Amino acid sequence: GDYLVTIEEKGKATFLRAYVNWRCMSAGSTRVCVRMVGHKVEESYSEALKEQMSIVEMPLSDPPLCISCCPVTGDLLVGCKDKLVLFSLKYRVLNQNLTVLDFERSLILHLENLIPAEVAFCAGRIAIATELDVLILNLEVAQQSTDGTEHSAHGATKLEKPGDKGPPTHNLQPELDEFIICQKPVELLGEESKLCEIPVTLECTELPTEDTKHFQVQYLLFRRFTPDQSPFGFCEETKLHSLQLLPVYQADAEETENRKELLSLFCFFSLPHVGYLYSIGKSVELISTYQYSEKSEQAVLTPQFLHVITSESLQCFTVRCSAAAARDEDPYIDTTVKACPPVTLDVCTLRMQLFIGPRALCHFNNDIILLTKADTEDITERRKPTRRMLPRKADSIKSRADSESEPGWNLYIINTVPTIQLYREMVDYSKTYENVRTESCIHLLSEAHLLVRAALIDPSVLKSEEKEELLKAFRESCAFLGDCYSRFDTKDYHLALPYYRMSGLSVTEVLKRLVPEKDEMQTYEKGFIFYLTHSLNEDLNEELSKEVANQVLHVFYLADPVQLPHILCSPCMRNVCPLAAVKCLQKVEKTLPSVVLTLTKAFMALKVGDLAMYAREMDSHKETILACGFTGQPKLLIQRKDGIVLPTEFAVHLKEMHPGLLVAATVALHENSKIELEEADLFFKVLCSNGENAVPQLLVDFWEALLVVCSQEEILEELLLRVASQYVWRISKKQLPETKPLKTAEDLINSCNHFGLIFPWVASIMSAGSPSDKDFHEDISKLQSLLCGRSVNIAKVLPVLEPLAEAGAVGLAVRVLCSTRQGKHEEALEQLLKRCPDVAVVYAQHELKGDYRAVWWNKLLPELCKRIRLTGNGCPVLVSSLKETLSVVAMELEVRDFLSLLPEDGNAAFFLPHLLHCSQRKLLT
């Protein structure tokens, strides 16, 4: 809301007034209307009188002592003796062209035995200050209580007081001037602040509606100070001043309903010689303490500075609001990607300007408004202490002289130094400490960085031309801080990495800043090595020139030789001299040998073209050890560019010369979570130069090898479907693999429990197959072995097997295998009797056991009789199968049951031997 609120005195009366639409006075309008809050708003305005100022009288039962306007909602908080009154800002829509501001008294906070000297109000937080106490509350929306509109929040326990129990000390009347009675200092944060002795009772005064909110109080902070009893302090002067709540808004958030989105909230208050800054947003904590060189009169906090006036000067201090706000905005800001100077960084004084008699101070945009008065009063006499009981009564109002008749008043409007100019000055000044006091240099550059960060948080900067200049300064400050943490021996050396990243500098640009061109021998600090190691080990698109790459090689050879093999595998180091790299690796190997180093030497030998050296290095370890060695540095085989996995020159060579090692190494990478299954698929497709949809044999080899070791159910199921699909595709398309498979069907059966022994009846079916099937014997055997195993999910693999439906003996074997795995033995027998009846009995002997034994006489015997009846004696295979079936059934059934199964039109001579065999078995038992 655009209004002005004043506390005015006339005679002995005190008034609270709000001036609404006051800007029209400066435009030349002289119309003024006076009305009571909430009364006759419609009558005070009309279409003809809308350009007029309105004075809104706000009646109170007690004189107002202090006021505060919420910068977020526009609500008004008024402090009176023992209570706070909240006026809600209302927008009264009189017609479509006229909306006026009004207030409604909505809430009263009753405070026992508390006389506020200052109040601050912002986003539901209420800060109250007396002469020596500070209390911060939070108004929360709560459910309506059952006992009416009053909600109360009382401290659970009273603070202990010195001496015996009795009435509160602030109610005691002074008896002897020789004594000063004061309570001990206390600081209570969060839930502990409930222990303060200030109960709060809420009284809702607005008219109840459906949208009426009911509040409850949460205690955030209580701080009690004690008078200064030192020889240099005076009890009379020890009192709090400059209570303030400072909001910081989201810089990139759009305003909704004319309100900015709050990011952080800070509270400042000050004693004559010490100031305190708290964060009270997501948590309550003390951020900074300010020590003044002389007694302060007033202070004003901004997101960038703290301005303080004393009796003779205007002082400016740095603040940590931007550091705290940055962490509220991004709790993970302190990582290897981003960083920000700590909130605990010591504050410092930026400027001190002398003035005669500063009296009052305020801040607006980039200006400081200072009111001064040349005072001829004797300073010594004015500061002479008087002895009296504390705390003093705050409701006594001093008489004020007519300031208009007093000479010496001056009003100054001081332009603050622009952010960029002050930033430049701080950077230039930090260079004086660059080689002397490293911590001071870092401190100054951190202050400069926070200064720019605070300016960027200001939402008004978003659409200004200054933003681009601020962003440039921000990146530059990050580069300067990165330089410091790289060059200096400091415990926070790891911060070099995130600051350089935020600066946007490339590795080459950083090297030019830190390493001289002709650098023969030099010590390198941990921060620089930390930055280089992490930058080069990541998948950067930057490719270093030959000179810069050789420079990096030299740096790591001197500073961190253990990392040398890993650094040489970085895509950034593609242009490094391989001969120089081999020489360095050979020297390192004498003291720090490793498999990764051996593989790196072999890689460099390939680049040089020295195949003899390559062979020596590869033969120095067993293949299994070499495969595991690739997990120590996957970039020997795989590089990532723009999120795509690409094979290295080493991988291309292994594909031609050691495909088994390449597959084993890729399996090891997958099992150690260094590569995903989809990435491995793409890797082999790119490596073998196949199309996106084509599956190279080397990828099938990888799937088969992964099936041997993988234990993850989801991946196993996916792999089984993939290999089955590939086998089916090759068989159905008559497509031979482009390279010889690394494992045969027999190898898989012996090494992988997902491949089972092929059933005898399957071999019987295949014996009658087409001669062309022999060309694809391995793929057929692998598919049959997979279906004979117990791992593959038949229901999911059936759609994959569809192309083999009419594929002769192969298709029949596959269909019968699927029916068997699904428990459909009768369906399997139907298929066999129709296509390959000589295998039916072999199938039954192998599969019809246990619970499926009854299929012999319930399905196989009747089906054979039926088919012989239709064909006569022209199918000896069926007759032979019937004889074997009768032999089995005769051994299983009782004579009566067996007799009931024999066909009525059957030849007695044919069936009688089996009936006799059944009866003789019964007599023997």
CORCORBEL-V988123 format. One record per backbone hydrogen bond with DSSP energy under -1.0 kcal/mol. CO is the residue of the C=O (numbers start at 0). NH is the residue of the N-H. If there is no record, write none. Layout:
# CORCORBEL-V988123
((CO & NH) (CO & NH))
This chain:
# CORCORBEL-V988123
((3 & 18) (5 & 16) (7 & 14) (9 & 12) (12 & 9) (14 & 7) (15 & 57) (16 & 5) (17 & 55) (18 & 3) (19 & 53) (21 & 24) (23 & 28) (24 & 27) (30 & 52) (32 & 54) (34 & 56) (35 & 38) (39 & 43) (49 & 51) (52 & 32) (53 & 19) (54 & 34) (55 & 17) (56 & 36) (65 & 78) (67 & 76) (69 & 73) (74 & 69) (75 & 86) (76 & 67) (77 & 84) (78 & 64) (78 & 65) (79 & 82) (81 & 110) (82 & 79) (83 & 108) (84 & 77) (85 & 105) (85 & 106) (86 & 75) (87 & 103) (89 & 101) (91 & 99) (94 & 97) (97 & 93) (97 & 94) (99 & 91) (101 & 89) (103 & 87) (105 & 204) (105 & 205) (106 & 85) (107 & 202) (108 & 83) (109 & 200) (113 & 81) (117 & 128) (119 & 126) (121 & 124) (123 & 138) (124 & 121) (125 & 136) (126 & 119) (127 & 134) (128 & 116) (128 & 117) (130 & 239) (131 & 224) (132 & 129) (133 & 222) (134 & 127) (135 & 219) (135 & 220) (136 & 125) (137 & 217) (139 & 215) (150 & 201) (152 & 199) (167 & 170) (168 & 171) (175 & 178) (185 & 223) (187 & 221) (188 & 191) (189 & 192) (190 & 193) (191 & 194) (192 & 195) (198 & 111) (199 & 152) (200 & 109) (201 & 150) (202 & 107) (208 & 211) (213 & 141) (215 & 139) (217 & 137) (219 & 189) (220 & 135) (221 & 187) (222 & 133) (223 & 185) (229 & 232) (233 & 236) (236 & 238) (240 & 269) (243 & 267) (245 & 265) (247 & 262) (247 & 263) (255 & 258) (258 & 255) (260 & 249) (263 & 247) (264 & 279) (265 & 245) (266 & 277) (267 & 243) (268 & 275) (269 & 240) (271 & 295) (272 & 291) (273 & 270) (274 & 289) (275 & 268) (276 & 286) (276 & 287) (277 & 266) (278 & 284) (284 & 278) (287 & 276) (289 & 274) (297 & 308) (299 & 306) (304 & 301) (305 & 316) (306 & 299) (307 & 314) (308 & 296) (308 & 297) (311 & 354) (312 & 309) (313 & 352) (314 & 307) (315 & 349) (315 & 350) (316 & 305) (319 & 323) (320 & 324) (321 & 325) (322 & 326) (323 & 327) (324 & 328) (325 & 329) (329 & 332) (332 & 334) (337 & 334) (341 & 344) (347 & 317) (350 & 315) (352 & 313) (356 & 372) (359 & 370) (361 & 368) (363 & 366) (365 & 415) (366 & 363) (367 & 413) (368 & 361) (369 & 411) (370 & 358) (370 & 359) (371 & 409) (377 & 381) (378 & 382) (401 & 404) (407 & 373) (409 & 371) (411 & 369) (413 & 367) (417 & 421) (418 & 422) (419 & 423) (420 & 424) (421 & 425) (422 & 426) (423 & 427) (424 & 428) (425 & 429) (428 & 431) (429 & 432) (436 & 440) (437 & 441) (438 & 442) (439 & 443) (440 & 444) (441 & 445) (442 & 446) (443 & 447) (444 & 448) (445 & 449) (446 & 450) (447 & 451) (448 & 452) (449 & 453) (450 & 454) (451 & 455) (452 & 456) (457 & 460) (458 & 461) (460 & 463) (463 & 466) (465 & 469) (466 & 470) (467 & 471) (468 & 472) (469 & 473) (470 & 474) (471 & 475) (472 & 476) (473 & 477) (474 & 478) (475 & 479) (476 & 480) (477 & 481) (478 & 482) (479 & 483) (480 & 484) (481 & 485) (482 & 486) (483 & 487) (487 & 489) (489 & 492) (491 & 494) (492 & 495) (493 & 496) (494 & 498) (495 & 499) (496 & 500) (497 & 501) (498 & 502) (505 & 509) (506 & 510) (507 & 511) (508 & 512) (509 & 513) (510 & 514) (524 & 528) (525 & 529) (526 & 530) (527 & 531) (528 & 532) (529 & 533) (530 & 534) (531 & 535) (532 & 536) (537 & 539) (544 & 548) (545 & 549) (546 & 550) (547 & 551) (548 & 552) (549 & 553) (550 & 554) (551 & 555) (552 & 556) (553 & 557) (554 & 558) (555 & 559) (559 & 562) (560 & 563) (562 & 566) (563 & 567) (566 & 569) (569 & 572) (570 & 573) (571 & 543) (572 & 575) (576 & 580) (577 & 581) (578 & 582) (579 & 583) (580 & 584) (581 & 585) (582 & 586) (583 & 587) (584 & 588) (587 & 590) (587 & 591) (593 & 597) (594 & 598) (595 & 599) (596 & 600) (597 & 601) (598 & 602) (599 & 603) (600 & 604) (601 & 605) (602 & 606) (603 & 607) (604 & 608) (604 & 609) (608 & 610) (609 & 613) (610 & 614) (611 & 615) (612 & 616) (613 & 617) (614 & 618) (621 & 625) (622 & 626) (623 & 627) (624 & 628) (625 & 629) (627 & 630) (628 & 631) (632 & 635) (633 & 636) (633 & 637) (636 & 647) (638 & 645) (640 & 643) (643 & 640) (645 & 638) (647 & 651) (648 & 652) (649 & 653) (650 & 654) (651 & 655) (652 & 656) (653 & 657) (657 & 661) (658 & 662) (659 & 663) (660 & 664) (661 & 665) (662 & 666) (663 & 667) (664 & 668) (665 & 669) (666 & 670) (667 & 671) (668 & 673) (669 & 672) (675 & 679) (676 & 680) (677 & 681) (678 & 682) (679 & 683) (680 & 684) (681 & 685) (682 & 686) (683 & 687) (684 & 689) (695 & 699) (696 & 700) (697 & 701) (698 & 702) (699 & 703) (700 & 704) (701 & 705) (702 & 706) (705 & 709) (711 & 715) (712 & 716) (713 & 717) (714 & 718) (715 & 719) (716 & 720) (717 & 721) (718 & 722) (719 & 723) (720 & 724) (721 & 725) (722 & 726) (723 & 727) (724 & 728) (725 & 729) (726 & 730) (727 & 731) (728 & 732) (729 & 734) (743 & 747) (744 & 748) (745 & 749) (746 & 750) (747 & 751) (751 & 754) (758 & 762) (759 & 763) (760 & 764) (761 & 765) (762 & 766) (764 & 767) (765 & 768) (769 & 772) (770 & 773) (771 & 774) (772 & 775) (773 & 776) (775 & 779) (776 & 780) (777 & 781) (778 & 782) (779 & 783) (780 & 784) (781 & 785) (782 & 786) (783 & 787) (784 & 755) (784 & 788) (792 & 796) (793 & 797) (796 & 800) (800 & 803) (801 & 804) (803 & 806) (806 & 810) (807 & 811) (808 & 812) (809 & 813) (810 & 814) (811 & 815) (812 & 816) (813 & 817) (814 & 818) (815 & 819) (816 & 820) (817 & 821) (818 & 823) (819 & 822) (822 & 824) (823 & 827) (824 & 828) (825 & 829) (826 & 830) (827 & 831) (828 & 832) (829 & 833) (830 & 834) (831 & 835) (835 & 838) (836 & 839) (838 & 842) (839 & 843) (840 & 844) (841 & 845) (842 & 846) (843 & 847) (846 & 848) (848 & 851) (849 & 852) (851 & 854) (852 & 855) (853 & 857) (854 & 858) (854 & 859) (855 & 860) (858 & 862) (859 & 863) (860 & 864) (861 & 865) (862 & 866) (863 & 867) (864 & 868) (865 & 869) (866 & 870) (867 & 871) (870 & 873) (874 & 878) (875 & 879) (876 & 880) (877 & 881) (878 & 882) (879 & 883) (880 & 884) (881 & 885) (882 & 886) (883 & 887) (884 & 888) (885 & 889) (888 & 891) (888 & 892) (893 & 897) (894 & 898) (895 & 899) (902 & 905) (906 & 910) (907 & 911) (910 & 914) (911 & 915) (912 & 916) (913 & 917) (914 & 918) (915 & 919) (916 & 920) (917 & 921) (918 & 922) (919 & 923) (920 & 924))
